[in-house]
Every structure is written in C-alpha cells, then in structure tokens.
Amino acid sequence: MTTLRNRVQLIGNLGNDPEIINLESGKKLAKLKLATNENYTNDKGEKVTDTQWHNIVAWGKSAELAEKYLTKGKELAIEGKLTHRTYEDKNGEKRYFTEVVANELLMM
C-alpha cells in the first residue's frame, strides 16, 4: 500500500508551451500548465464543462522530453506526486503553491 501514497494521475491538455529552465547544476526543469475537464449536466439540464488548471513540474529526462515534444494544446497523461510549498512575494506576503512533480509523462 505504500506505493499508493501521494500518487496523482491526470489526463489533460497543455495550456501553453513548456517553460524550460536550465539550472547551474546542469539539471533541466520543465514547468507545465495542464487543463483537465469535467463535463456534467446542471440542475437546469444544461451541459457544463468545468476546467481545472494544474501546475506540473518535470525534471531530468522528463523535462528533456517535454522540451523536445510538447507544445500548447497537446493531450498529455502524467503521473507524479502532489507537493505544497510556501514563499514570500515582493510585498512580504506569504503565498501558497501546489504542484504535481511528474515522474512519468505520456503523450496521447
């Protein structure tokens, strides 16, 4: 059961081209915005699409693949873990950020 802890799987479409960052250590980081859609019918019988946006980060080989093959609009399946972090903005206010650290990317 320990392999099921903190495991996230999403299928969606990229909202923009990957943002690639080359770190001084030689590591590569890719930042992605993934949109997932849920369709349902509301109380009035109208079809509604609810879109959720997810922040995704990929490191190493996954980042290299993202840089080479992924573009805005592509459908993508990811698997990874959910992480939360905090930081202070320019005004000294505490901000909270949630993202998925991808360990697998699959182009659909």
Secondary structure, DSSP 4 states (H G I P E B T S, - for coil): -GGGTT-EEEEEEESSPPEEEE-TTS-EEEEEEEEEEEEEE-TTS-EEEEEEEEEEEEEHHHHHHHHHH--TT-EEEEEEEEEEEEEE-TTS-EEEEEEEEEEEEEE-
